[in-house]
């Protein structure tokens, strides 16, 4: 709904516009009426006085015409509308005072017939003012008030035929004029308010319609992208699995397995991109602010992406200021000292990985540059490529969801949409420069952080696992089998079941306390993973570390896991993410965390 104060301001502007459009006719019309009154009543007053009065009317008209023309040169706005209304009120007040003078000028020496004619003129002038000035009551009363006051004084001071009857008529007329003016003013202002409210509702409806159309188009783009891009790795998987079944050559089988792993990673990246967007839409992603060492982060990312660049025959350059151990100029040392920022390391890494993945995807020859530098007291992270580039007219479009300007056959067109929205979440300034056929340059601007807090450490090498007993609960037999196979390959002992009741017979032969519980949230039959974990902890009388697996991205699920001291992993997840969670859980007591399992698109 439109704000009440703004609504009042808009109505005042409309009223000022109505009075402004009639300003010229009112000023000239007032002088014409003065000529007619003077012409019809000139015998009731000395000619010199009549001429002086007409002269004052002429000067009044000329001055207000000059002032009005000056005001007409500037457009009417909400801010200057009150000035216009005050100007109209002053003009009306001056006109009213001149008519008050006219009443006493022509009443004193006039006959009864001339006084009745003057009376008729004043009634006509008051009626004309009611029609012209009722939109703004201060202006109307400034005009009519002196006229009615002049008639009242003339009757009381100079007398008239049947004075009391005349006074009664005058008071009745004044009351009617005031009533009609207030009623007309209320009617006009109410209609203007309703007009603006309808216009606002119409604009809101148009915006909602445009939003609905945009959402519909976004859904159509998603269905088109998903139906094609999600089928591609599934189709590839089916072909690779068929080839693997018919192949007995170990070397070729290993190569086919590598392709299977790539197809699975591609599907995981697509699902994770969709999960990112759903979290951002639901405002579930909250930055975990830490001091981040950009040097360590960018070095690690350079190592990851340089291999991808080499596989495509591209150069990958990571340009960082000299480190502390290197000999450097004072300026370089200042840049090195400022390579720490306050941010969320996981979300910042996701932004950079999406930019680098996009650059590698759309670059066929040349290379990709990752650079950190300090300019104007800020740190700039640059990702540049020599790829296809983006036309100026479509630069804003690349940050929309499910948009791919160039058909790459990879992804869902969510990478840059995630970059844009995560940059806003982290308070980063994102700038894009690009030329078609020459490449693109994305720049992230961050504020340096010089506090003595320790920077977020780089991931440590994962220790070897072995001997620990792990319980796996999942309703799906395929997932239990896959999870058991993977955990066994890591050297862990595994017991799996669909729920606690099915697990109990297997526990009769177990003497050791399990070291870890891996439970899906939905176990079927009304059971939940969190409930199963609580039951097993009570059974073993031990606060066993537990990891809860879920495909539910709601904030309520995350809060529930944190309240119960559980680590939450969201499906789908890779073996790297699963191993990191298992390793963390099997370490000595660690604070519970909620792990995000999404990756770049």
Secondary structure by P-SEA (a helix, b strand, c coil): cccaaaaaaaaaaaaaaaaaaaaaaaaaaaaaaaaaaaaaccccccaaaaaaaaaaaaaaaaaaaaaaaaaaaccccccaaaaaaaaaaaaaaaaaaaaaaaaaaaaacccaaaaaaaaaaaaaaaaaaaacccccaaaaaaaaaaaaaaaaaaaaaccccaaaaaaaaaaaaaaaaaaaaaaaaaaaaaaaaaaaaaaaaaaaaaaaaaaaaaaaaaaaaaaaaaacaaaaaaaaaaaaaaaaaacccaaaaaaaaaaaaaaaaaaaaaaaaaaaaaaaaacccccccccccaaaaaaaaaaaaaaaaaaacbbbbbbbcccccccccaaaaaaaaaccccccaaaaaaaaaaaaaaaaaaccccbbbbbbbbcccbbbbbbbbcccccccccccccccccccccccccccccaaaaaaaaaaaabbbbbbbbccccbbbbbbbbbbbccccccccccccccccccbbbbbbcccaaaaaaaaaaaaaabbbbbbcccccccccccccccccccbbbbbccccccccaaaaaaaaaaaacccccbbbbbccccaaaaaaaaaabbbbbcccccaaaaaaaaaaaaccccccccccccccc
